[in-house]
Amino acid sequence: MAEPSDNATVFVIDDDPTLRRSIEFLAESVGLQVASFGSAQEFLDGADATVPGSIVLDVRMPGMSGLDLLDELTDRGFHHPVIVITGHADVPMAVRALKAGAIEFIEKPFNDQDLLDRVQKAIEWDAEQRSRSSDVLVVRERIATLTPREREVMDLVIDGNANKQIAATLGLSEKTIEVHRSRVMRKMQASNAADLIRMVLEARAATG
């Protein structure tokens, strides 16, 4: 599993200053960085979407509610795991929160250690997702260095074709295919065909 970044931050969004301070103290007690906001809009105006970490979000706040903020996060570039906390929970609210992307839904009052455990798991999850996204970006950049012919050869390799079949499909000699295939493997930094197939298919799956 990817290690959380040193600047991983717990973003706390709650209009109750006492609760914010309590969560701040809790997170800082185990060495986590914290950024607190008194409203959803304050968060949108002041938070940096590139900073890794997790979000602890209250539901009922003046102005934009926590649930409405959940709907905004992805459009604003925030892909952090969200833990929703509320003192007025009901099933429809929980369902909406989870459908909107929250990974946890906790009722107040909550156990401090339970919240802390969930926050740390969320930060680890975020680190893993960011690591995968970084790996996918690297693969895409490598693919971009291939010539159109090399892309054709790579696609046929991924489909399970041998050099002889690729040569017949493209109307080229096996020797020429061997040269193109060698260049594909070098540019993609793949140790073998299985490695090439794995990295390309994972990148395509991440693209959707």
N, C-alpha and C positions, 0 to 999 in steps of 0.2 A: 504493500500500500504506500502511496506517496506521502511524504512527510509534509505536514502543514508548514506554510511559509512563516518566517519570523515576524512578518507584518500582518499575519492573520488577525482580523478584527471582529469583535462581536458588536454588531450594530443594534442598539437598543432603541426602540421607538415606542414611547409611552407618554401620555400627557400627565402622568402622576410622577412628580419629581422624587418623592420618597421611594417609590418602587424602582425608578431609574437608578437612583444612588445605591439601592440594595443590590441590584443586578450588577452594577459596575463593581462594587466591592467584592461580590462573589466571583466574578470573572477575573478581576485583577489579583485575587488571592491565589490563583493558580497560574499567574503569569500571562494571562491573556490581555490583549489590548482591547479597549472599549471606546466606542464613539456613540454618544447618546443624543437623541433628538426628541423634542417635545410634541412633534406632530408629523404627520405623513409628508406634508409639504416641506417642512424644515429638512426632513431627510432627503427628499428629492432635490432640494436646492443645495444641500451641503455635502452629501455623501459622494464618494468616489467609487464608481462601479468597477474600477479595475482592481481595487483592494480586495484581496481574498478574505474569506471568513464566513460568518453566518449572521442571520437577522433574527432578533427576538422582537416580535410585533404584537402590540395590543390591538384588540378589535375596535373597541369603542373609544373614539377620540374626537375632539372638536374638528370641524372641517371634514377632510377626507378620512373615511374610516379605514381601519386596517384591512378589511376585505377589499375595499376599493383600491387601496394601494397595491395589494397582491395582483390585481388585474393590470396595474400599470408597470410593475417591475420589469418584466421581460422587454417591453417596448422601450424602457429607459436604459436597457443594457445591464440590468441586474439579474444575475443567474444564481445568486446565493441561495443556499438552503434556508428556508424560513420556518421558525418555530412560533406558532401563534399562541398567545396567552390571553385569557379572558376570564372575567368574573361573572359573566352572564352567558354561559354556554347553553346551547341547545343542539339537537341533532342536525337540523337544516344548516345552522351556522357552521358546524364542524364539517359537514359534507361540502359546503361551498368553499371553505378554506382549503380543504384537501384537493378538491377539483381544480382550484386556482393555483395549486403548486406547493402549498405548505407541506412540510414533511412531518410535522408534529403539531398536535393541538392539545394544549394544557390548560386546565382550569385553575383559577386562583381560589384559595391560596395554594401554592405548590410547595413541594419539598425542595429545598435549596440544592441538595446533592443530586436529586433527580433532574432538575433543570440543568445543572452544571454538566452532568453526564451527557445529556442530550445535546447541549451546545458543543461539547468537545467532539461528539460523534458527527455532528453537522459540519464542523470545521474539517474533520478528517475526510468526510465525503466530498466537501468542496475541493480540497487539495487533490483528491483522486480524479475528480471531473476535470479540473484545470490541467492536470498532467496529461490526461487523455486528449484533451483539446489541443494541447501543445504538440503531442505526438502526431495527431491528425494533420495539423498545420504543416509540420515538417514533411510528411508524406506528400501532401498536396504540392508543396514547393518543389519537391523532387520530381513529381510527375510533370510539372510545368517545364522542366528542363528537357524533357523528351521531345524528339522530332515527331511529326505526324506518323512517319513510318514506324518509329520505335513504339509509339503508342499502340499502333495496330498489332505489332508483334507482342507487346505486353498483354494486351487484351486477349489475344489468342492463347498465350501461355496460361493466363488465369482461367481460361475456359477449359484447360486440360489438354491442349493440343501439343503433340510432339513436333520437333523441328520439321520433319518430313511433311506432316499435315499442314503446318503453317506455310511452308514453301509452296505447297500445292494450292492453298487458298489464295495466297498473294501473288502467285505466278513468278516466284523467285527461286533461286537455287538454295539448296540447304546450306551451302557455304555462306551465302549472303545472310541467311536467317541467323546462322551462328554468330556472325559479326554483330548484327542488330541486337540479338539476345544478350550477347556479352556486354554491349553498351548499356542496355536496359538494366542489367544486374548491377553494373558499376554505378550508374547514375542514381539508381534507387537504393544503393548500398544494401542489397539483399544478398545473403550468403548462399541461398539456394531458391529453387522454385517455390517451395512451401513457404519460405519467409516472405517472398514477393507477394504471393497470393494472400497471405494473412494480413500484411500491412495495407495492401490496396483495398481488400474487402472491408477491413475495419474503417478505413477512411471513407469509403463509399457509404457504409452503414451510418456513420456519423453525419454525413451530409444529408441523409434521408432520401 
